[in-house]
Amino acid sequence: MAKIPTRVSAALINALAAGVVPRIGLDHIAIGREREVTALMQDLEAIAEGGAAFRFIVGRYGSGKSFLLQLLRNQAMEQGFVVADADLSSELRLAGSKNQAIATYRELMKNLATRTKPGGGAIALILEKWLSGILNQVAKTTERHPGDEAFDRQVEVRIREVVEDLEGLVHGFDFANVIIAYWQGYREDKTALKEAALRWLRGEFSTKTEAKSALGVRAIVDDDTWYDYIKLFAKFVADIGYRGMIIFLDEAVHLSKISHARSRQSNYDKLLAMFNDSLQGKAEYLGIVVGGTPQFIEDKRRGLYGDEAWRTRLAISRFLQDGLQDTAAPVIRLEPLSDRQLTQLLQRLSTLHCDRYNRSDRLAESQIETFKQAIASQLGADRLSTPREVVRDFMTLLNVLHQNPQLTFEQLLNPSELRLSPTGEEDGEFAEFTL
């Protein structure tokens, strides 16, 4: 494994030890998801050609679905896509009467990211980069300078070529006017006007009156229209040079936990509209990836299978035998890691940990097998294939060995071997340590 920068290795170790998915460096520890990644990369190519895609990534808690979503997010950014992600919850939904849907839109816009701004909050950067590019192009072709009337007129022509392409879409006219307002603020150095345009794009105006006063537009992003603006934004970023837009909605199981049946159905109906748009060609340059548990899909009372329209779209084909997977289907079900894949993952993590702390005592394969057996005896073999708990315990083991060089691997896995102190108490703060 190539040497990983300290910043990346530290982030990986800290996140994995806490049982959360790291934001960076995932490609260094990705094991056993080659088929799924290949299928999702094919989706990106179709989206870049002006198409759309919709996928469910389904797996048990700790199976690696959030990891796969984050891995795809990072690869999409590297390939020139704009990405946005949100974890659904009781406050973040796809439809609702108490601003839960617009809250999801705001979360997506807050987390909007590109390769040059991977941490989110990229709306202003996207617009500034686009306008800067237009200014440079016009300067080269006209040999004039900003401030000249002919120069500004030519810049506005270039801008309108893009926004006029949006005006034929639902709510496209208002979206285009907001982009023009941002350009006016940019040209005239009116910070308030630029900020008002950004607030509108982020869905932060609560009333149409407020938006009209600030920008002269009569519409705002709200619970009913937020997805229309996602489609507009996807088309816009493609028109200005990006390959498209991918949104990631994780923890979709929270939709099945909505207690009010009508509200739950409203969310499923919105999700179905997004699904149909993507697969029927009504959306352009847009990918939607939803992460959920088998319960969210297959529960016939509260899950998607409880809705006939969804069940007929997502039911597993009778021709798919055990062990086979159709990666072209809307649902990608994550298979458990094989025993060999889990071993490879733990070996890679041991190497990562040694590189991070300049150690040479990487665990041997026999020690990793011993660790797996110890974990299986406590968690149960059926849970050994869900990486989260195994990885968290493994990282804890490596950290304790590093921090306590007097201890051996065998002592940690067999606490009875730890020597007692002269007072009859077990040594140190790790006396009660268990995996």
N, C-alpha and C positions, 0 to 999 in steps of 0.2 A: 504494500500500500504506500503510495507517495506521501511524502511529508506534508502534514496538514498544518496550516498556520495556527499559531497558538490561540488567536482570537476565536477561530472556528472550533478547534478541539475543546477549548474551555467551555464554549457554549453547548457543544454536544454533550459533554460529560455532565455538566450541571443540569441540563434539561432532562436527560435520560435518568439521572439519579433521582429526580423529582417526579418521574412518571409522566412527563409532558413531552409533546412533540417539539423538537427544536425548529427554529425558523430557518437556520442556515446549516450547510454542511451535510444535508441528508444523503446526497449521492455517495458520500464516503462510507455509509453504513447500510445502503440499500441492498437487501438480500431477498431473493425468492419471488420477486414480483415482475419478472421480465415480460411475461405474456400480457399482464394488465397494463404495464407501462407502454408496451409496443402498441396496444390498441388505442390507448389514450393519445399517444403521439400521432397516430393516424388521424384522430379527431382534429388535432391542432392543424394538420395540413389541410383538411377540408375546410376548416373555419377560415384559414388564411386565404383560401380561394373564394371567399364570399359566402360560404355555407354556414350552417349552424349545427350544434351537437348538444345532446342531453344525455347525461349518464348518472345512474345511481351506483355508488360504491357501498356495498353492504357487507357488514361483518360484525361479529360479536364485539362487546366492549373489550378493548385491549388487543384486538386482532390486527391492528395496523391500518385501519381505514383512514384515520386522521393523518397518519404518517404518509400514506399514499397521496392524499389530497395535497399535503404540503410539498411533497416531492414534485408533483405535477405543477403546482403553483410556481415553484422555483424554476423548473425547466421551461414553462411557458414564458416567464419573464426573460429568461436567457435567449429565447427565440424571438423576442421582439413583441410579445403580447402585453397588453395592459391587463392586470389581474385585480380582483377584489374578493375579499372573503368575509364571512360572518358566521358565527355560531348561533343557530336558532335557539330560542328559549321562550319562557312564558311572556317575555317583553319584546322579543323579536320574532315576528311571524310573517307570513306572506299575505295575510288578510286580517282585518280586525277593525273594530269600531272605536278603539282607544289609542290610535296612532301606533299600533304595534307594527304595521306594515311599513309605514314611513320611517319608523325606527330602524328597521332592517335596511332600508335604502340608505339611511344616514350612516349606518355602520359600514356598509359596503363602500360608500364614498370616502369615509374616513380611512378605510384600509386600502384604497385604490393605490396600486403600486406599479412601478416599471423597473426595468433593469437598473436604471441610474438612481432610482429612489425606491428601493425594495421595502422600506419600512412603512410605507403608506403615506397618505396625505399628498398624493402626486398630482392633484387636479391643476393647481397653479403651475407646477413645473411643465405639465403637458402643454398648457396654453402658451406659456412663455417660450418654450422651445419651438413650438409651431410658428408663433409670430416672429421670433428671432430668425427662423429659417426663411420666412417670406421676406423679411426686411433685407436679408443678405442676398436673396435671389434678385429682388428688384434693384438693389444697389448695383449688382453686377450687370444687369441687362439694360438699365437706364443710365448708368453713370451719374445718377443724381443722389441726393442725400436726404435723410429724414428731415421733415420740416418743409421741404419744397412741395408746392401744391401738386405738381405732376407726380412726384414720388408717392405722396400719401394717397393720391387717387388710384395709382397703379396697385398699391398695397391693398386698398379696399376692394379692388376688382378681384384680386387673388383670393381674398377672404370670402367674398360673396360667391365665388365659384364653388367653394366648399359648402357654405351654409345653405345655398340654394338647392343643393342635392338633398338636404334634410327636410325642406319645407313641404314636400309631398307626403311625408310620414306623419303618423298621428302625433299631434302636439309639436310637430317639427317647426312650425312657424315661430312659436314662442321660444323654442330652444335656439333657433337661429338668431332671433333678436337679442337673446342674452349673450350669445357669443359676440355679436356685433357691439353690444354695450361694453363687453370686456375690452374689445379692441379700441373703442373710443377712450376708455379709461387709460389704457396702455399708451395710446398716442398722445393724449393730453395730460398725462401724468396725474390723473384723478384717482387717487388711491381709494376713495370711498366708492366710486363707481365700480372699480375692479373688485373690491371686496363684496359689494352687493351682488355682482354677477356670480362670484364664487359661492356666496351663501345660497343663491338660488339653485345653482348646480348641485350643491350638497343637500338640498331639500330642507333648508333651515328657515324659510319663510313660512309663517303659520297662517297668514291670511292673504287673499288675492289683493286686497286694498293696499297692504304693505308692499307687495311686489310691484304693483302698478305705480305707486309713489316713487319707489327707488329705481325702477328699471323701465317703466312704461309697458310692461307685459301684463296680460290679464289672467295668466294661469300660474299655478304653482304645482310642485310635486306633492302628491298626497297619497293616502292609503289606496285610492282607487287607480291612480295613474302611474305609480312608481315604476312598474315593469315596462311601461311604454317608454319611459325615459332611459331605462337601462338599454333598451334596443336602440334608441337614438344615440346614446353615448357610444355604443359599440360601433355603429355606422360612422360616427364622427371621428373616432380615433383611427379607424381604418382609412378614412379619407385623408387624414393628415399624416399618414406614414407608418402607423403601427400595423401589426398583422391582424389585429382583432382584439376582442375582449373576452376574458374568461372569468366567470363568477363561481365561487365555491361556497356552498351552503352546507355546513356540517351540523351534526346533532339534530337531524330532522326527526328523530324519535320524539322530540318535544311536541311535534304536531299531533302525534297520536295520543299524547297525554292531555290534550285539551279536553276538559270535562264536558263542556257544552257541545252537544252533537251538531247543532247548526253551525257554530263557529268553526268546529273541526272540519266540517264539510266545506265551508267557504275556503279554508286554507287548501284543502285537497283540490277544489275546483280551480283555484288560482295556479296551483302547481300543474294541474292538467293543462291549463291554457298555455303555460310556459313550455310544457312538454310538446304539445301539439304544434305550437309556433316553430319550435326548433326542428321537428321532424318533418313538417309540411312545407318548409321553405319560407315561412313568413318572417323569420328573423335572419339577419345577415351579420356575418363576422362575429357571432356570439356563441360562446360555449357555456353550458351550465352543468356543474358537477355537484351532486347532492350526496352527502354522506349520512348513512343511517344504519340501524340494526335490523336483523331479520324480523324482529317484532314489528317495526315500523312498516315493513312491506307486507308481511304475511299474516298478521293478526286479522282474522276475518270479522272481528267485532269493531275494532278501533283503528286498525291499520289500513293501508291502501287496498288490500284485498277485500275489505268490507265494501268497497265501491266497485260496482260491476265494470264501469268504464276503465278503472285502473286495473282490475284483476285480469281482464281480457288482454290488456297491453303488456302486463308484466309476468303473467304465469309462465312457469318453466315448461319448455316444450317436452312433449312425451318422448321425443327422440334423444334427449340428453340423458345418457346413462350416467351412473355414478363414476366420478373421476373425469368426466368430460365437461368442458366449459365453452360456451359460445361468447367470445369476447366482442362480437359485433352486436350482441343484444343490449337493450337499454340498461339492464342490471348486470353489474359485475360483482359476483359473489366471491369474496376473498376466501380462498382455501387455506386451511391451517398450514403453517410452515412444516416442511418435512423435518425429520430428525436431523438429517444431514445439513439442511439449510439453517436450522437453529444452531448447530455446532459452528458453522461458518460465521454466523452473525456474532456469536460470543467470541470466537477467535479474533474477529476484526475489532471488536470492542476492547479486547485485551491488548491488542497492538496499539490501538488509539490511546489507551490509558498510559501505556509504557512510553509512547512518543511524547505525550503531554508532559510527563514528569521525568523524562530522560532516564527511564529505567530499562534494564535489559532482561528482567525476569518475567517475560511473558508466560502466561499459564500454558502448560502442555495440554495436548488434546486429551490425554488421560485424566487430567485434573478437571477439564471442562466436562467430560463425561461424568465424573464423580459429582460435580456440582449439579448437573441435570438430574441425576438420580436422587440427590438430596432434595431438590426442589419438587420433583415428582412425588416424593413420599409425603410432602407437606401440602402442596397445592392439589395433587391428584393429576394423573397422567393426562386426563382430558383437558386440563387447563395449561399444560406445559406448552402447547402450541400457540397460545396467545402471548405475543412477545412482551407486552407492557410489564406485567408483574415479574416475569423472568429477568428482563433487562434491568429493571429497577433494583432487584435483589443482587444481580450480578455486579452492577456498578457500585452498590454499597459494599459488597465484598472486596472489590478492587480498591475502593477508597480506604477501607479499614486496614487492609494489608499495607497500603502505602503509608498511612499515618502511624502505623504501629509495626515497625520493622522487626520487633522482637517476636511477633506472632507469625505462625506458619499457616499455610492454606489448610492443612489437615486439622490444626487446632480450631480454626474457625468453623469448619464443617462438623467437628466433633467437640462441642463445648466441654464434654467431660474430661478431655485431655488438658484443659487449661489448669495450670498449677494454682494451688490455693496459697494465699498469702499467709504469713506467720500468724496472723490474728484469726485464721480460720475462714476468712472471707475471700471470695474469688477476686482475682486480680482485676484492677482497673475498671474503667467506666464501661467496658464492653463485656463484663462478666455475664450479663443477661442477654447478650446479642444473639438473636436467632434470625435465620433467613426465612 
